[in-house]
Amino acid sequence: MSESNGRDGESHSTVRNVVFVVLDTARARSVGIQSIADERVVAGDGRTETSPASVDRDVASADGTGASETPALSRLAEDGTAFTNAFATAPWTLPSHASFFTGTYPSEHGTHGGHTYLDDDLRTLPEAFADAGVRTIGVSNNTWITEEFGFHRGFDDLRKGWQFIQSDADMGAVVRGENLREKIEATRNRLLDGNPFVNAANILYSELFQPAGDDGAARSTDWIADWLTDRGDDRPFFLFCNFIEPHVQYDPPKEYAKRFLPDGASLEDATAIRQDPRAFDCEDYDISDDEFAVLRGLYRAELAYVDRHVGRLRAALEAAGEWDDTLFVVCGDHGEHIGEHGFFGHQYNLYDTLLHVPLVCHGGPFTDGEKRDDLVQLLDLPATLLETAGIDDPKLREQWSSRSFHPDSESESRDAVFAEYVSPQPSIDRLEARFGDIPDRVRAFDRRLRAVRTDDYKYVRGDDGFERLHHVPTDPLEETDISDDDPQRVREFSRRLEAQFEPLSTAEETAGVAMREGTKERLADLGYL
């Protein structure tokens, strides 16, 4: 299905450059961009009172002053436009990025846990910019968003931000070694995988020179700043950057961690907590409420740290004289469970904790400090970015389900957003191979899920007959399933899902990608394998 973005961008405000920053695993509730529906709840007598979501939110400042934990994002929102009801189409990196690179839903682009490659016949946003004569640069700190999985198309240069020198070989096993013996063994096993001199340089950088608690943000921002200063042509540019710091493992720099840990929790206590989402799912170990509170502190510290680098990117654009001509967009690609609903990580469900993400735009028409609460999806970004840049790409437009949220666009506003979880990642078979006998609760996650959300209701349905319905204004945390109480509304939303997508069926599994060993190790470290 395809939806036009209305105008081609030539008749209203356009920009010269587009910078698109993804804060991997950033959820809206933790960066202060919260749906109005989450702020206040309507009481039975028509009064409004504080919502449980407001109490549960973790966006208050650590020092009690009310100062923002993410000042760079707050400044962007004050000068630009913050979208308080922005939603991902999928709860994890690979299908979510595929959606906002192609403007399509997961069942349309087919990139999921059972098929981990972005197919070559799909038109991508970088290709649209490149064919319009725009310089295209990408810096990814997430292993999924690399050439190995099909995300390089359209980029003049797509770099691995965590590497000092670009290489196909990943020395992550050395970096992750827990003691000197493990590091030496990993170095011996991997040093000759490719160019040993390049590998040695990457190991030395990671072990001796990379800032403590940094997962590539500092190196990526430094490189982008240098590129802005030294680039050899004056063409407009499209710059994409993925910062992965908020992703497990949460290991922020010490000075950030100490700011956000709960009272009485030491850094030693925090670092001793095991962070293995799939093992937690499979009841291989337990995390107490107090430990989850500590993990939420570490997570908030990661967001504060990466926010610093968002601010550095802005400063680099200002120093290069490009800020006033640039659309600067920051979003999360999906959210995170840190104890909510009994989950850790971002798999196996479609709660808003995973789908509701921050989205801020600055530049062009997005400069008036507006806070918009209309429903938008991340797959709306291709239509919006191209319209704001004054670019029309018929091939991408023919393919997408994207709707521009440019203030002057002729696209219809959404009255609902949709999300899909096409295939479990990792699969139940992989969990069994790792843990043996797994809980029945986890076996139940071997299903395909779809969700539709309006301002008033959220409905989720699985291909195994699972379903739940929530009244969003009075149940923003999705704690009370009312599907049995409102069968007519369930039928209405079920029909709407069927109208939006094909009937639910088992996702097609393919051979996927034959990953390099270094890639497997890095993805395993991120909790995916």
Solvent accessible surface area in square Angstrom, and as a share of the most:
residue,aa,sasa,rsa
1,M,113,0.50
2,S,59,0.38
3,E,45,0.20
4,S,67,0.43
5,N,6,0.03
6,G,37,0.36
7,R,83,0.30
8,D,55,0.29
9,G,0,0.00
10,E,137,0.61
11,S,85,0.55
12,H,26,0.11
13,S,54,0.35
14,T,65,0.38
15,V,18,0.10
16,R,79,0.29
17,N,1,0.00
18,V,2,0.01
19,V,0,0.00
20,F,0,0.00
21,V,0,0.00
22,V,0,0.00
23,L,1,0.01
24,D,0,0.00
25,T,0,0.00
26,A,0,0.00
27,R,2,0.01
28,A,0,0.00
29,R,23,0.08
30,S,1,0.01
31,V,13,0.07
32,G,37,0.36
33,I,11,0.06
34,Q,10,0.04
35,S,0,0.00
36,I,92,0.47
37,A,27,0.21
38,D,13,0.07
39,E,57,0.26
40,R,121,0.44
41,V,14,0.08
42,V,84,0.48
43,A,16,0.12
44,G,92,0.89
45,D,97,0.50
46,G,56,0.54
47,R,136,0.50
48,T,74,0.43
49,E,79,0.35
50,T,78,0.46
51,S,0,0.00
52,P,71,0.45
53,A,1,0.01
54,S,31,0.20
55,V,119,0.69
56,D,72,0.37
57,R,49,0.18
58,D,18,0.09
59,V,34,0.19
60,A,75,0.58
61,S,17,0.11
62,A,48,0.37
63,D,102,0.53
64,G,68,0.66
65,T,97,0.56
66,G,67,0.64
67,A,61,0.47
68,S,53,0.34
69,E,13,0.06
70,T,5,0.03
71,P,83,0.52
72,A,18,0.14
73,L,4,0.02
74,S,35,0.23
75,R,121,0.44
76,L,1,0.01
77,A,23,0.18
78,E,122,0.55
79,D,56,0.29
80,G,0,0.00
81,T,2,0.01
82,A,4,0.03
83,F,0,0.00
84,T,0,0.00
85,N,8,0.04
86,A,0,0.00
87,F,4,0.01
88,A,0,0.00
89,T,1,0.00
90,A,1,0.01
91,P,0,0.00
92,W,3,0.01
93,T,0,0.00
94,L,0,0.00
95,P,4,0.03
96,S,1,0.01
97,H,0,0.00
98,A,0,0.00
99,S,0,0.00
100,F,0,0.00
101,F,2,0.01
102,T,0,0.00
103,G,0,0.00
104,T,3,0.02
105,Y,1,0.00
106,P,1,0.01
107,S,40,0.26
108,E,57,0.26
109,H,4,0.02
110,G,24,0.23
111,T,0,0.00
112,H,11,0.05
113,G,18,0.17
114,G,7,0.07
115,H,33,0.15
116,T,10,0.06
117,Y,57,0.21
118,L,0,0.00
119,D,49,0.25
120,D,97,0.50
121,D,122,0.63
122,L,23,0.11
123,R,30,0.11
124,T,2,0.01
125,L,1,0.00
126,P,0,0.00
127,E,35,0.16
128,A,1,0.01
129,F,3,0.01
130,A,34,0.26
131,D,102,0.53
132,A,52,0.41
133,G,39,0.37
134,V,13,0.07
135,R,51,0.19
136,T,0,0.00
137,I,1,0.01
138,G,0,0.00
139,V,2,0.01
140,S,0,0.00
141,N,0,0.00
142,N,0,0.00
143,T,5,0.03
144,W,0,0.00
145,I,0,0.00
146,T,7,0.04
147,E,110,0.49
148,E,27,0.12
149,F,0,0.00
150,G,0,0.00
151,F,3,0.01
152,H,60,0.27
153,R,32,0.12
154,G,21,0.21
155,F,23,0.10
156,D,83,0.43
157,D,49,0.26
158,L,36,0.18
159,R,40,0.15
160,K,33,0.14
161,G,5,0.05
162,W,25,0.09
163,Q,7,0.03
164,F,80,0.33
165,I,67,0.34
166,Q,65,0.29
167,S,23,0.15
168,D,94,0.49
169,A,7,0.06
170,D,11,0.06
171,M,9,0.04
172,G,5,0.05
173,A,24,0.18
174,V,2,0.01
175,V,61,0.35
176,R,66,0.24
177,G,10,0.10
178,E,156,0.70
179,N,70,0.36
180,L,128,0.64
181,R,154,0.56
182,E,62,0.28
183,K,46,0.19
184,I,92,0.47
185,E,68,0.31
186,A,13,0.10
187,T,37,0.21
188,R,164,0.60
189,N,98,0.50
190,R,25,0.09
191,L,52,0.26
192,L,140,0.70
193,D,65,0.34
194,G,55,0.53
195,N,77,0.39
196,P,46,0.29
197,F,170,0.71
198,V,28,0.16
199,N,0,0.00
200,A,38,0.29
201,A,26,0.20
202,N,8,0.04
203,I,17,0.09
204,L,92,0.46
205,Y,22,0.08
206,S,28,0.18
207,E,66,0.29
208,L,121,0.60
209,F,145,0.61
210,Q,38,0.17
211,P,60,0.38
212,A,84,0.65
213,G,21,0.21
214,D,5,0.03
215,D,41,0.21
216,G,0,0.00
217,A,0,0.00
218,A,12,0.09
219,R,59,0.21
220,S,1,0.01
221,T,1,0.00
222,D,61,0.32
223,W,47,0.17
224,I,0,0.00
225,A,30,0.23
226,D,87,0.45
227,W,24,0.08
228,L,6,0.03
229,T,108,0.63
230,D,107,0.56
231,R,45,0.16
232,G,82,0.78
233,D,52,0.27
234,D,112,0.58
235,R,100,0.36
236,P,41,0.26
237,F,1,0.00
238,F,1,0.00
239,L,1,0.01
240,F,0,0.00
241,C,0,0.00
242,N,0,0.00
243,F,0,0.00
244,I,6,0.03
245,E,0,0.00
246,P,0,0.00
247,H,4,0.02
248,V,4,0.02
249,Q,73,0.32
250,Y,5,0.02
251,D,67,0.35
252,P,12,0.07
253,P,8,0.05
254,K,129,0.55
255,E,108,0.48
256,Y,28,0.11
257,A,0,0.00
258,K,135,0.57
259,R,125,0.46
260,F,5,0.02
261,L,22,0.11
262,P,48,0.30
263,D,152,0.79
264,G,86,0.83
265,A,25,0.19
266,S,44,0.28
267,L,28,0.14
268,E,126,0.57
269,D,75,0.39
270,A,0,0.00
271,T,98,0.57
272,A,85,0.66
273,I,21,0.11
274,R,100,0.36
275,Q,17,0.07
276,D,25,0.13
277,P,5,0.03
278,R,10,0.04
279,A,0,0.00
280,F,27,0.11
281,D,1,0.01
282,C,10,0.06
283,E,121,0.54
284,D,77,0.40
285,Y,43,0.16
286,D,116,0.60
287,I,9,0.05
288,S,52,0.34
289,D,122,0.63
290,D,113,0.58
291,E,61,0.27
292,F,15,0.06
293,A,33,0.26
294,V,14,0.08
295,L,0,0.00
296,R,67,0.24
297,G,1,0.01
298,L,3,0.02
299,Y,0,0.00
300,R,37,0.14
301,A,0,0.00
302,E,0,0.00
303,L,2,0.01
304,A,6,0.04
305,Y,5,0.02
306,V,0,0.00
307,D,2,0.01
308,R,124,0.45
309,H,2,0.01
310,V,1,0.00
311,G,27,0.26
312,R,75,0.27
313,L,3,0.01
314,R,19,0.07
315,A,53,0.41
316,A,14,0.11
317,L,3,0.02
318,E,72,0.32
319,A,95,0.74
320,A,37,0.29
321,G,60,0.58
322,E,13,0.06
323,W,22,0.08
324,D,132,0.68
325,D,66,0.34
326,T,0,0.00
327,L,0,0.00
328,F,0,0.00
329,V,0,0.00
330,V,2,0.01
331,C,0,0.00
332,G,0,0.00
333,D,0,0.00
334,H,0,0.00
335,G,0,0.00
336,E,0,0.00
337,H,0,0.00
338,I,0,0.00
339,G,22,0.21
340,E,25,0.11
341,H,60,0.27
342,G,39,0.38
343,F,16,0.07
344,F,1,0.00
345,G,2,0.02
346,H,9,0.04
347,Q,3,0.02
348,Y,1,0.00
349,N,9,0.05
350,L,1,0.00
351,Y,35,0.13
352,D,17,0.09
353,T,13,0.07
354,L,0,0.00
355,L,5,0.03
356,H,12,0.05
357,V,0,0.00
358,P,3,0.02
359,L,0,0.00
360,V,1,0.00
361,C,0,0.00
362,H,19,0.08
363,G,6,0.05
364,G,25,0.24
365,P,27,0.17
366,F,1,0.00
367,T,70,0.41
368,D,101,0.52
369,G,33,0.32
370,E,73,0.33
371,K,123,0.52
372,R,38,0.14
373,D,65,0.34
374,D,44,0.23
375,L,7,0.03
376,V,4,0.03
377,Q,0,0.00
378,L,1,0.01
379,L,0,0.00
380,D,2,0.01
381,L,0,0.00
382,P,0,0.00
383,A,0,0.00
384,T,0,0.00
385,L,0,0.00
386,L,1,0.01
387,E,0,0.00
388,T,0,0.00
389,A,19,0.14
390,G,24,0.23
391,I,23,0.12
392,D,65,0.34
393,D,12,0.06
394,P,84,0.53
395,K,126,0.53
396,L,0,0.00
397,R,68,0.25
398,E,131,0.59
399,Q,39,0.17
400,W,3,0.01
401,S,1,0.01
402,S,0,0.00
403,R,56,0.21
404,S,8,0.05
405,F,10,0.04
406,H,6,0.02
407,P,66,0.41
408,D,65,0.34
409,S,23,0.15
410,E,113,0.51
411,S,22,0.14
412,E,136,0.61
413,S,91,0.59
414,R,23,0.08
415,D,94,0.49
416,A,2,0.02
417,V,5,0.03
418,F,11,0.05
419,A,3,0.02
420,E,1,0.00
421,Y,3,0.01
422,V,11,0.06
423,S,6,0.04
424,P,15,0.09
425,Q,4,0.02
426,P,3,0.02
427,S,42,0.27
428,I,13,0.07
429,D,105,0.54
430,R,118,0.43
431,L,3,0.01
432,E,54,0.24
433,A,93,0.72
434,R,116,0.42
435,F,42,0.17
436,G,41,0.39
437,D,129,0.67
438,I,6,0.03
439,P,27,0.17
440,D,117,0.61
441,R,92,0.34
442,V,0,0.00
443,R,96,0.35
444,A,50,0.39
445,F,13,0.06
446,D,90,0.47
447,R,35,0.13
448,R,24,0.09
449,L,3,0.01
450,R,5,0.02
451,A,2,0.02
452,V,0,0.00
453,R,11,0.04
454,T,22,0.13
455,D,80,0.42
456,D,70,0.36
457,Y,35,0.13
458,K,1,0.00
459,Y,0,0.00
460,V,1,0.00
461,R,69,0.25
462,G,2,0.02
463,D,57,0.30
464,D,84,0.43
465,G,48,0.46
466,F,65,0.27
467,E,56,0.25
468,R,15,0.05
469,L,0,0.00
470,H,4,0.02
471,H,55,0.25
472,V,4,0.02
473,P,26,0.16
474,T,67,0.39
475,D,18,0.09
476,P,12,0.08
477,L,33,0.16
478,E,9,0.04
479,E,125,0.56
480,T,77,0.45
481,D,73,0.38
482,I,40,0.20
483,S,9,0.06
484,D,136,0.71
485,D,114,0.59
486,D,33,0.17
487,P,71,0.44
488,Q,130,0.58
489,R,77,0.28
490,V,14,0.08
491,R,129,0.47
492,E,85,0.38
493,F,8,0.03
494,S,21,0.14
495,R,151,0.55
496,R,82,0.30
497,L,6,0.03
498,E,76,0.34
499,A,90,0.70
500,Q,31,0.14
501,F,12,0.05
502,E,134,0.60
503,P,84,0.53
504,L,36,0.18
505,S,62,0.40
506,T,118,0.69
507,A,11,0.09
508,E,135,0.60
509,E,113,0.51
510,T,59,0.34
511,A,112,0.87
512,G,35,0.34
513,V,35,0.20
514,A,103,0.80
515,M,25,0.11
516,R,104,0.38
517,E,105,0.47
518,G,2,0.02
519,T,8,0.05
520,K,83,0.35
521,E,56,0.25
522,R,29,0.10
523,L,0,0.00
524,A,49,0.38
525,D,51,0.27
526,L,20,0.10
527,G,9,0.09
528,Y,3,0.01
529,L,45,0.23
